[in-house]
Amino acid sequence: MATISCEVEFTTRENDSGREQDCVVVKCGECDHETMSWGDSDRSVRRCLALLGEECPKDEKNFYVRES
């Protein structure tokens, strides 16, 4: 299992109600696959990192961490 550093971006996106809402976008340091979670807390970042492991387009089993 490889450890992959990921870029974290705090931004806003339009939600289902058409309103701008805070969110986190995390990009895989290997393949550039992105995941997004609503909110701007550490919990949202951890959720994105976990989603990267579930959604890996290469079907790899990596451990994703926040880029330092």
PDB file of N, CA, C and O in Angstrom:
ATOM      1  N   MET A   1       0.853  -1.178   0.000  1.00  0.00           N
ATOM      2  CA  MET A   1       0.000   0.000   0.000  1.00  0.00           C
ATOM      3  C   MET A   1       0.896   1.238   0.000  1.00  0.00           C
ATOM      4  O   MET A   1       1.724   1.417   0.894  1.00  0.00           O
ATOM      5  N   ALA A   2       0.726   2.070  -0.990  1.00  0.00           N
ATOM      6  CA  ALA A   2       1.512   3.297  -1.109  1.00  0.00           C
ATOM      7  C   ALA A   2       0.816   4.441  -0.376  1.00  0.00           C
ATOM      8  O   ALA A   2      -0.409   4.465  -0.256  1.00  0.00           O
ATOM      9  N   THR A   3       1.613   5.383   0.108  1.00  0.00           N
ATOM     10  CA  THR A   3       1.081   6.601   0.701  1.00  0.00           C
ATOM     11  C   THR A   3       1.168   7.701  -0.355  1.00  0.00           C
ATOM     12  O   THR A   3       2.244   7.976  -0.887  1.00  0.00           O
ATOM     13  N   ILE A   4       0.037   8.324  -0.651  1.00  0.00           N
ATOM     14  CA  ILE A   4      -0.060   9.328  -1.699  1.00  0.00           C
ATOM     15  C   ILE A   4      -0.394  10.678  -1.082  1.00  0.00           C
ATOM     16  O   ILE A   4      -1.383  10.807  -0.361  1.00  0.00           O
ATOM     17  N   SER A   5       0.427  11.683  -1.363  1.00  0.00           N
ATOM     18  CA  SER A   5       0.151  13.054  -0.916  1.00  0.00           C
ATOM     19  C   SER A   5      -0.871  13.692  -1.842  1.00  0.00           C
ATOM     20  O   SER A   5      -0.798  13.545  -3.062  1.00  0.00           O
ATOM     21  N   CYS A   6      -1.822  14.400  -1.252  1.00  0.00           N
ATOM     22  CA  CYS A   6      -2.917  14.993  -2.015  1.00  0.00           C
ATOM     23  C   CYS A   6      -3.025  16.488  -1.755  1.00  0.00           C
ATOM     24  O   CYS A   6      -2.797  16.963  -0.643  1.00  0.00           O
ATOM     25  N   GLU A   7      -3.371  17.202  -2.785  1.00  0.00           N
ATOM     26  CA  GLU A   7      -3.577  18.652  -2.704  1.00  0.00           C
ATOM     27  C   GLU A   7      -4.985  18.922  -2.187  1.00  0.00           C
ATOM     28  O   GLU A   7      -5.950  18.315  -2.653  1.00  0.00           O
ATOM     29  N   VAL A   8      -5.100  19.839  -1.217  1.00  0.00           N
ATOM     30  CA  VAL A   8      -6.391  20.200  -0.634  1.00  0.00           C
ATOM     31  C   VAL A   8      -6.707  21.638  -0.994  1.00  0.00           C
ATOM     32  O   VAL A   8      -5.880  22.529  -0.800  1.00  0.00           O
ATOM     33  N   GLU A   9      -7.910  21.865  -1.520  1.00  0.00           N
ATOM     34  CA  GLU A   9      -8.349  23.211  -1.880  1.00  0.00           C
ATOM     35  C   GLU A   9      -9.651  23.522  -1.155  1.00  0.00           C
ATOM     36  O   GLU A   9     -10.604  22.745  -1.222  1.00  0.00           O
ATOM     37  N   PHE A  10      -9.694  24.650  -0.468  1.00  0.00           N
ATOM     38  CA  PHE A  10     -10.914  25.129   0.178  1.00  0.00           C
ATOM     39  C   PHE A  10     -11.545  26.136  -0.774  1.00  0.00           C
ATOM     40  O   PHE A  10     -10.910  27.114  -1.167  1.00  0.00           O
ATOM     41  N   THR A  11     -12.796  25.891  -1.142  1.00  0.00           N
ATOM     42  CA  THR A  11     -13.445  26.716  -2.154  1.00  0.00           C
ATOM     43  C   THR A  11     -14.942  26.760  -1.891  1.00  0.00           C
ATOM     44  O   THR A  11     -15.393  26.366  -0.816  1.00  0.00           O
ATOM     45  N   THR A  12     -15.711  27.232  -2.853  1.00  0.00           N
ATOM     46  CA  THR A  12     -17.172  27.191  -2.786  1.00  0.00           C
ATOM     47  C   THR A  12     -17.692  26.621  -4.096  1.00  0.00           C
ATOM     48  O   THR A  12     -17.066  26.758  -5.147  1.00  0.00           O
ATOM     49  N   ARG A  13     -18.844  25.982  -4.011  1.00  0.00           N
ATOM     50  CA  ARG A  13     -19.539  25.469  -5.196  1.00  0.00           C
ATOM     51  C   ARG A  13     -21.030  25.661  -4.992  1.00  0.00           C
ATOM     52  O   ARG A  13     -21.507  25.847  -3.872  1.00  0.00           O
ATOM     53  N   GLU A  14     -21.740  25.613  -6.079  1.00  0.00           N
ATOM     54  CA  GLU A  14     -23.186  25.751  -6.017  1.00  0.00           C
ATOM     55  C   GLU A  14     -23.806  24.426  -5.570  1.00  0.00           C
ATOM     56  O   GLU A  14     -23.545  23.373  -6.152  1.00  0.00           O
ATOM     57  N   ASN A  15     -24.639  24.502  -4.514  1.00  0.00           N
ATOM     58  CA  ASN A  15     -25.285  23.284  -4.024  1.00  0.00           C
ATOM     59  C   ASN A  15     -26.587  23.026  -4.791  1.00  0.00           C
ATOM     60  O   ASN A  15     -26.907  23.758  -5.728  1.00  0.00           O
ATOM     61  N   ASP A  16     -27.323  22.009  -4.406  1.00  0.00           N
ATOM     62  CA  ASP A  16     -28.564  21.636  -5.101  1.00  0.00           C
ATOM     63  C   ASP A  16     -29.633  22.721  -5.031  1.00  0.00           C
ATOM     64  O   ASP A  16     -30.546  22.745  -5.857  1.00  0.00           O
ATOM     65  N   SER A  17     -29.527  23.613  -4.056  1.00  0.00           N
ATOM     66  CA  SER A  17     -30.488  24.705  -3.902  1.00  0.00           C
ATOM     67  C   SER A  17     -30.092  25.929  -4.723  1.00  0.00           C
ATOM     68  O   SER A  17     -30.818  26.922  -4.749  1.00  0.00           O
ATOM     69  N   GLY A  18     -28.943  25.861  -5.393  1.00  0.00           N
ATOM     70  CA  GLY A  18     -28.485  26.987  -6.202  1.00  0.00           C
ATOM     71  C   GLY A  18     -27.708  28.030  -5.419  1.00  0.00           C
ATOM     72  O   GLY A  18     -27.426  29.111  -5.938  1.00  0.00           O
ATOM     73  N   ARG A  19     -27.360  27.722  -4.181  1.00  0.00           N
ATOM     74  CA  ARG A  19     -26.611  28.662  -3.334  1.00  0.00           C
ATOM     75  C   ARG A  19     -25.146  28.253  -3.270  1.00  0.00           C
ATOM     76  O   ARG A  19     -24.822  27.068  -3.346  1.00  0.00           O
ATOM     77  N   GLU A  20     -24.267  29.234  -3.133  1.00  0.00           N
ATOM     78  CA  GLU A  20     -22.841  28.962  -2.948  1.00  0.00           C
ATOM     79  C   GLU A  20     -22.629  28.426  -1.541  1.00  0.00           C
ATOM     80  O   GLU A  20     -23.162  28.970  -0.573  1.00  0.00           O
ATOM     81  N   GLN A  21     -21.848  27.357  -1.433  1.00  0.00           N
ATOM     82  CA  GLN A  21     -21.593  26.731  -0.141  1.00  0.00           C
ATOM     83  C   GLN A  21     -20.114  26.361  -0.056  1.00  0.00           C
ATOM     84  O   GLN A  21     -19.501  25.971  -1.050  1.00  0.00           O
ATOM     85  N   ASP A  22     -19.549  26.490   1.150  1.00  0.00           N
ATOM     86  CA  ASP A  22     -18.159  26.101   1.367  1.00  0.00           C
ATOM     87  C   ASP A  22     -17.985  24.614   1.104  1.00  0.00           C
ATOM     88  O   ASP A  22     -18.851  23.803   1.432  1.00  0.00           O
ATOM     89  N   CYS A  23     -16.840  24.267   0.500  1.00  0.00           N
ATOM     90  CA  CYS A  23     -16.537  22.862   0.260  1.00  0.00           C
ATOM     91  C   CYS A  23     -15.028  22.655   0.201  1.00  0.00           C
ATOM     92  O   CYS A  23     -14.250  23.609   0.150  1.00  0.00           O
ATOM     93  N   VAL A  24     -14.643  21.404   0.207  1.00  0.00           N
ATOM     94  CA  VAL A  24     -13.245  20.990   0.113  1.00  0.00           C
ATOM     95  C   VAL A  24     -13.114  20.117  -1.119  1.00  0.00           C
ATOM     96  O   VAL A  24     -13.940  19.235  -1.352  1.00  0.00           O
ATOM     97  N   VAL A  25     -12.073  20.362  -1.914  1.00  0.00           N
ATOM     98  CA  VAL A  25     -11.765  19.523  -3.065  1.00  0.00           C
ATOM     99  C   VAL A  25     -10.363  18.973  -2.844  1.00  0.00           C
ATOM    100  O   VAL A  25      -9.423  19.731  -2.604  1.00  0.00           O
ATOM    101  N   VAL A  26     -10.224  17.654  -2.923  1.00  0.00           N
ATOM    102  CA  VAL A  26      -8.930  17.001  -2.727  1.00  0.00           C
ATOM    103  C   VAL A  26      -8.556  16.289  -4.019  1.00  0.00           C
ATOM    104  O   VAL A  26      -9.353  15.548  -4.594  1.00  0.00           O
ATOM    105  N   LYS A  27      -7.313  16.530  -4.468  1.00  0.00           N
ATOM    106  CA  LYS A  27      -6.828  15.953  -5.724  1.00  0.00           C
ATOM    107  C   LYS A  27      -5.701  14.972  -5.442  1.00  0.00           C
ATOM    108  O   LYS A  27      -4.751  15.288  -4.725  1.00  0.00           O
ATOM    109  N   CYS A  28      -5.817  13.778  -6.013  1.00  0.00           N
ATOM    110  CA  CYS A  28      -4.800  12.740  -5.878  1.00  0.00           C
ATOM    111  C   CYS A  28      -3.483  13.210  -6.489  1.00  0.00           C
ATOM    112  O   CYS A  28      -3.465  13.749  -7.596  1.00  0.00           O
ATOM    113  N   GLY A  29      -2.396  13.008  -5.776  1.00  0.00           N
ATOM    114  CA  GLY A  29      -1.081  13.405  -6.242  1.00  0.00           C
ATOM    115  C   GLY A  29      -0.525  12.510  -7.337  1.00  0.00           C
ATOM    116  O   GLY A  29       0.510  12.831  -7.922  1.00  0.00           O
ATOM    117  N   GLU A  30      -1.184  11.398  -7.629  1.00  0.00           N
ATOM    118  CA  GLU A  30      -0.724  10.466  -8.659  1.00  0.00           C
ATOM    119  C   GLU A  30      -1.503  10.609  -9.963  1.00  0.00           C
ATOM    120  O   GLU A  30      -0.904  10.730 -11.031  1.00  0.00           O
ATOM    121  N   CYS A  31      -2.829  10.594  -9.883  1.00  0.00           N
ATOM    122  CA  CYS A  31      -3.636  10.548 -11.115  1.00  0.00           C
ATOM    123  C   CYS A  31      -4.528  11.765 -11.321  1.00  0.00           C
ATOM    124  O   CYS A  31      -5.224  11.849 -12.333  1.00  0.00           O
ATOM    125  N   ASP A  32      -4.523  12.717 -10.375  1.00  0.00           N
ATOM    126  CA  ASP A  32      -5.330  13.941 -10.444  1.00  0.00           C
ATOM    127  C   ASP A  32      -6.833  13.716 -10.274  1.00  0.00           C
ATOM    128  O   ASP A  32      -7.618  14.633 -10.518  1.00  0.00           O
ATOM    129  N   HIS A  33      -7.252  12.511  -9.859  1.00  0.00           N
ATOM    130  CA  HIS A  33      -8.672  12.277  -9.559  1.00  0.00           C
ATOM    131  C   HIS A  33      -9.054  13.175  -8.386  1.00  0.00           C
ATOM    132  O   HIS A  33      -8.275  13.331  -7.446  1.00  0.00           O
ATOM    133  N   GLU A  34     -10.252  13.767  -8.434  1.00  0.00           N
ATOM    134  CA  GLU A  34     -10.703  14.675  -7.385  1.00  0.00           C
ATOM    135  C   GLU A  34     -11.946  14.148  -6.685  1.00  0.00           C
ATOM    136  O   GLU A  34     -12.788  13.477  -7.283  1.00  0.00           O
ATOM    137  N   THR A  35     -12.033  14.476  -5.388  1.00  0.00           N
ATOM    138  CA  THR A  35     -13.247  14.241  -4.627  1.00  0.00           C
ATOM    139  C   THR A  35     -13.638  15.547  -3.961  1.00  0.00           C
ATOM    140  O   THR A  35     -12.791  16.415  -3.745  1.00  0.00           O
ATOM    141  N   MET A  36     -14.923  15.695  -3.632  1.00  0.00           N
ATOM    142  CA  MET A  36     -15.426  16.932  -3.041  1.00  0.00           C
ATOM    143  C   MET A  36     -16.338  16.589  -1.877  1.00  0.00           C
ATOM    144  O   MET A  36     -17.100  15.623  -1.932  1.00  0.00           O
ATOM    145  N   SER A  37     -16.253  17.400  -0.809  1.00  0.00           N
ATOM    146  CA  SER A  37     -17.145  17.276   0.341  1.00  0.00           C
ATOM    147  C   SER A  37     -17.594  18.664   0.750  1.00  0.00           C
ATOM    148  O   SER A  37     -16.826  19.624   0.687  1.00  0.00           O
ATOM    149  N   TRP A  38     -18.847  18.760   1.169  1.00  0.00           N
ATOM    150  CA  TRP A  38     -19.357  20.036   1.666  1.00  0.00           C
ATOM    151  C   TRP A  38     -18.736  20.337   3.022  1.00  0.00           C
ATOM    152  O   TRP A  38     -18.437  19.421   3.788  1.00  0.00           O
ATOM    153  N   GLY A  39     -18.543  21.612   3.322  1.00  0.00           N
ATOM    154  CA  GLY A  39     -17.969  22.062   4.580  1.00  0.00           C
ATOM    155  C   GLY A  39     -16.501  22.399   4.398  1.00  0.00           C
ATOM    156  O   GLY A  39     -15.923  22.183   3.333  1.00  0.00           O
ATOM    157  N   ASP A  40     -15.912  22.932   5.454  1.00  0.00           N
ATOM    158  CA  ASP A  40     -14.498  23.326   5.375  1.00  0.00           C
ATOM    159  C   ASP A  40     -13.712  22.887   6.611  1.00  0.00           C
ATOM    160  O   ASP A  40     -12.714  23.506   6.981  1.00  0.00           O
ATOM    161  N   SER A  41     -14.175  21.819   7.235  1.00  0.00           N
ATOM    162  CA  SER A  41     -13.523  21.339   8.458  1.00  0.00           C
ATOM    163  C   SER A  41     -12.541  20.215   8.141  1.00  0.00           C
ATOM    164  O   SER A  41     -12.485  19.724   7.014  1.00  0.00           O
ATOM    165  N   ASP A  42     -11.767  19.816   9.152  1.00  0.00           N
ATOM    166  CA  ASP A  42     -10.869  18.676   9.005  1.00  0.00           C
ATOM    167  C   ASP A  42     -11.649  17.402   8.679  1.00  0.00           C
ATOM    168  O   ASP A  42     -11.152  16.522   7.976  1.00  0.00           O
ATOM    169  N   ARG A  43     -12.852  17.317   9.189  1.00  0.00           N
ATOM    170  CA  ARG A  43     -13.697  16.150   8.918  1.00  0.00           C
ATOM    171  C   ARG A  43     -14.019  16.050   7.422  1.00  0.00           C
ATOM    172  O   ARG A  43     -14.039  14.953   6.864  1.00  0.00           O
ATOM    173  N   SER A  44     -14.271  17.193   6.773  1.00  0.00           N
ATOM    174  CA  SER A  44     -14.536  17.208   5.331  1.00  0.00           C
ATOM    175  C   SER A  44     -13.303  16.768   4.551  1.00  0.00           C
ATOM    176  O   SER A  44     -13.414  16.052   3.557  1.00  0.00           O
ATOM    177  N   VAL A  45     -12.125  17.201   5.007  1.00  0.00           N
ATOM    178  CA  VAL A  45     -10.873  16.793   4.350  1.00  0.00           C
ATOM    179  C   VAL A  45     -10.680  15.294   4.494  1.00  0.00           C
ATOM    180  O   VAL A  45     -10.345  14.619   3.521  1.00  0.00           O
ATOM    181  N   ARG A  46     -10.886  14.761   5.698  1.00  0.00           N
ATOM    182  CA  ARG A  46     -10.732  13.323   5.927  1.00  0.00           C
ATOM    183  C   ARG A  46     -11.711  12.514   5.081  1.00  0.00           C
ATOM    184  O   ARG A  46     -11.366  11.443   4.583  1.00  0.00           O
ATOM    185  N   ARG A  47     -12.924  13.021   4.920  1.00  0.00           N
ATOM    186  CA  ARG A  47     -13.912  12.330   4.087  1.00  0.00           C
ATOM    187  C   ARG A  47     -13.423  12.269   2.639  1.00  0.00           C
ATOM    188  O   ARG A  47     -13.519  11.223   1.998  1.00  0.00           O
ATOM    189  N   CYS A  48     -12.903  13.378   2.122  1.00  0.00           N
ATOM    190  CA  CYS A  48     -12.381  13.393   0.750  1.00  0.00           C
ATOM    191  C   CYS A  48     -11.239  12.399   0.577  1.00  0.00           C
ATOM    192  O   CYS A  48     -11.177  11.689  -0.426  1.00  0.00           O
ATOM    193  N   LEU A  49     -10.340  12.349   1.550  1.00  0.00           N
ATOM    194  CA  LEU A  49      -9.222  11.408   1.474  1.00  0.00           C
ATOM    195  C   LEU A  49      -9.725   9.970   1.464  1.00  0.00           C
ATOM    196  O   LEU A  49      -9.202   9.135   0.724  1.00  0.00           O
ATOM    197  N   ALA A  50     -10.734   9.674   2.278  1.00  0.00           N
ATOM    198  CA  ALA A  50     -11.316   8.330   2.301  1.00  0.00           C
ATOM    199  C   ALA A  50     -12.003   8.020   0.969  1.00  0.00           C
ATOM    200  O   ALA A  50     -11.895   6.904   0.462  1.00  0.00           O
ATOM    201  N   LEU A  51     -12.706   9.000   0.405  1.00  0.00           N
ATOM    202  CA  LEU A  51     -13.376   8.795  -0.877  1.00  0.00           C
ATOM    203  C   LEU A  51     -12.380   8.497  -1.993  1.00  0.00           C
ATOM    204  O   LEU A  51     -12.669   7.707  -2.892  1.00  0.00           O
ATOM    205  N   LEU A  52     -11.211   9.123  -1.937  1.00  0.00           N
ATOM    206  CA  LEU A  52     -10.194   8.828  -2.947  1.00  0.00           C
ATOM    207  C   LEU A  52      -9.851   7.347  -2.940  1.00  0.00           C
ATOM    208  O   LEU A  52      -9.678   6.741  -3.998  1.00  0.00           O
ATOM    209  N   GLY A  53      -9.752   6.765  -1.759  1.00  0.00           N
ATOM    210  CA  GLY A  53      -9.458   5.344  -1.656  1.00  0.00           C
ATOM    211  C   GLY A  53     -10.567   4.477  -2.224  1.00  0.00           C
ATOM    212  O   GLY A  53     -10.299   3.421  -2.797  1.00  0.00           O
ATOM    213  N   GLU A  54     -11.808   4.915  -2.070  1.00  0.00           N
ATOM    214  CA  GLU A  54     -12.952   4.148  -2.573  1.00  0.00           C
ATOM    215  C   GLU A  54     -13.158   4.324  -4.074  1.00  0.00           C
ATOM    216  O   GLU A  54     -13.624   3.408  -4.751  1.00  0.00           O
ATOM    217  N   GLU A  55     -12.808   5.511  -4.596  1.00  0.00           N
ATOM    218  CA  GLU A  55     -13.118   5.854  -5.982  1.00  0.00           C
ATOM    219  C   GLU A  55     -11.924   5.794  -6.926  1.00  0.00           C
ATOM    220  O   GLU A  55     -12.036   6.232  -8.071  1.00  0.00           O
ATOM    221  N   CYS A  56     -10.805   5.275  -6.492  1.00  0.00           N
ATOM    222  CA  CYS A  56      -9.594   5.283  -7.322  1.00  0.00           C
ATOM    223  C   CYS A  56      -9.898   4.724  -8.718  1.00  0.00           C
ATOM    224  O   CYS A  56     -10.318   3.574  -8.841  1.00  0.00           O
ATOM    225  N   PRO A  57      -9.688   5.528  -9.771  1.00  0.00           N
ATOM    226  CA  PRO A  57      -9.985   5.060 -11.127  1.00  0.00           C
ATOM    227  C   PRO A  57      -9.067   3.921 -11.580  1.00  0.00           C
ATOM    228  O   PRO A  57      -9.393   3.191 -12.516  1.00  0.00           O
ATOM    229  N   LYS A  58      -7.926   3.775 -10.917  1.00  0.00           N
ATOM    230  CA  LYS A  58      -6.991   2.695 -11.252  1.00  0.00           C
ATOM    231  C   LYS A  58      -7.214   1.470 -10.370  1.00  0.00           C
ATOM    232  O   LYS A  58      -6.500   0.475 -10.489  1.00  0.00           O
ATOM    233  N   ASP A  59      -8.213   1.546  -9.480  1.00  0.00           N
ATOM    234  CA  ASP A  59      -8.560   0.468  -8.554  1.00  0.00           C
ATOM    235  C   ASP A  59      -7.388   0.080  -7.652  1.00  0.00           C
ATOM    236  O   ASP A  59      -7.215  -1.088  -7.304  1.00  0.00           O
ATOM    237  N   GLU A  60      -6.581   1.089  -7.278  1.00  0.00           N
ATOM    238  CA  GLU A  60      -5.449   0.851  -6.378  1.00  0.00           C
ATOM    239  C   GLU A  60      -5.894   1.007  -4.928  1.00  0.00           C
ATOM    240  O   GLU A  60      -6.867   1.705  -4.641  1.00  0.00           O
ATOM    241  N   LYS A  61      -5.193   0.368  -4.038  1.00  0.00           N
ATOM    242  CA  LYS A  61      -5.478   0.455  -2.604  1.00  0.00           C
ATOM    243  C   LYS A  61      -4.354   1.255  -1.946  1.00  0.00           C
ATOM    244  O   LYS A  61      -3.394   0.685  -1.428  1.00  0.00           O
ATOM    245  N   ASN A  62      -4.488   2.580  -1.973  1.00  0.00           N
ATOM    246  CA  ASN A  62      -3.476   3.476  -1.428  1.00  0.00           C
ATOM    247  C   ASN A  62      -3.968   4.116  -0.142  1.00  0.00           C
ATOM    248  O   ASN A  62      -5.153   4.050   0.185  1.00  0.00           O
ATOM    249  N   PHE A  63      -3.046   4.738   0.585  1.00  0.00           N
ATOM    250  CA  PHE A  63      -3.357   5.522   1.760  1.00  0.00           C
ATOM    251  C   PHE A  63      -3.130   6.976   1.377  1.00  0.00           C
ATOM    252  O   PHE A  63      -2.009   7.363   1.046  1.00  0.00           O
ATOM    253  N   TYR A  64      -4.178   7.781   1.419  1.00  0.00           N
ATOM    254  CA  TYR A  64      -4.112   9.170   0.968  1.00  0.00           C
ATOM    255  C   TYR A  64      -3.960  10.104   2.153  1.00  0.00           C
ATOM    256  O   TYR A  64      -4.688   9.991   3.140  1.00  0.00           O
ATOM    257  N   VAL A  65      -3.007  11.034   2.055  1.00  0.00           N
ATOM    258  CA  VAL A  65      -2.743  11.989   3.126  1.00  0.00           C
ATOM    259  C   VAL A  65      -2.721  13.395   2.555  1.00  0.00           C
ATOM    260  O   VAL A  65      -2.498  13.608   1.363  1.00  0.00           O
ATOM    261  N   ARG A  66      -2.959  14.341   3.441  1.00  0.00           N
ATOM    262  CA  ARG A  66      -2.937  15.754   3.062  1.00  0.00           C
ATOM    263  C   ARG A  66      -1.501  16.189   2.808  1.00  0.00           C
ATOM    264  O   ARG A  66      -0.604  15.906   3.602  1.00  0.00           O
ATOM    265  N   GLU A  67      -1.293  16.885   1.684  1.00  0.00           N
ATOM    266  CA  GLU A  67       0.034  17.397   1.327  1.00  0.00           C
ATOM    267  C   GLU A  67       0.503  18.379   2.400  1.00  0.00           C
ATOM    268  O   GLU A  67      -0.275  19.214   2.860  1.00  0.00           O
ATOM    269  N   SER A  68       1.767  18.281   2.796  1.00  0.00           N
ATOM    270  CA  SER A  68       2.281  19.183   3.834  1.00  0.00           C
ATOM    271  C   SER A  68       2.930  20.388   3.238  1.00  0.00           C
ATOM    272  O   SER A  68       3.417  21.252   3.967  1.00  0.00           O
TER     273      SER A  68
END
